[in-house]
Amino acid sequence: MKITSSSLEMPADIKFINNLTMILFGLFILLMILNGFQYAIKNNIKNLDAIIITGNTDHSDAYSIKNFIIEGVSGNFYNINLIKTKKIFESAPWINHAVVKRVYPNLVEVRLSEYKPKAIWGARDEMRLVDEDGLIFEANTEEDVYDALPQLTGPEGQGKLMLEMYKTVVKAFSPLKNGVKNLELNARGSWIATLDSGAHIELGRGSTFEVVDRVAKFSMSAEKMLTQLNKKTIDLQYVDLRHSDGYALRLHGVSTLDLTIASTSLKK
């Protein structure tokens, strides 16, 4: 009987099973390697020796930051989640921005920048502040220095608009030599200012240009009017600038009759 080479060939189904077995064995070896690598990382190969904090932390001391993040930040040099760590730092009081990076061989460096407060937002006891970009943040501070900051009161999300209006209105009031202690934007869209002397000023509605134009005209004419009444800026108690052709005011120690005489037409 003659035996040919073709008759010795392996059946196709057995060949398929053998190939499949080799592939599965290769995947098993690869999986073992990956598991070994993950095990090495989880068992602190390249331990994280320290987190170095740098940058502007005038109001966030290292101790308070450590207590705030200690529960959230974990891992070693390789597996620490930098994005999560960044968010944890930025959720701390006063922190505006954080840059987190690995520093070989076993350190993580975090560079922080804080908000720069320009005004108090809302009620003073809520301790929310407005930074230079109009962002509202929680301060959680009892520092007396913030008693000197102006107070902005208005709808949520209007921090930038109100800060810009405040800066412009302060300049328009400068001839009176009396700063603005509080600026409010009420639900009707009308602006109200309170001066350092306690005077209540109804600024009315309108664009920044319209409001500031009314304030500037009043400020320029008020000095002459106060001189005629033998009064000073500190004697201002209430001013209403919502009228298109003039303003009404109330002064400490001035009667109702004098008030009528003191109402002044605005120059166009």
Protein Blocks (a to p, Z undefined) as FASTA:
>chain_A
ZZdfklmpccfklmmmmmmmmmmmmmmmmmmmmmmmmmmmmnopaiafbdcdedjdfklc
fklmmmmmmmmpgcdfklpcfklmmmmmmmpghiabdcdddddfbbccddddddddfbde
hjfklopacdfkopacdfkiabfklmmpccddddehilmmmmmmmmmmmmmmmmnopacf
bdcddfkopacdddfkopacdebgcdfklmmmmmmmmmmmmmmmmmmnopafklpmbdcf
kbfkbccdddehiafklmmmmpccddZZ
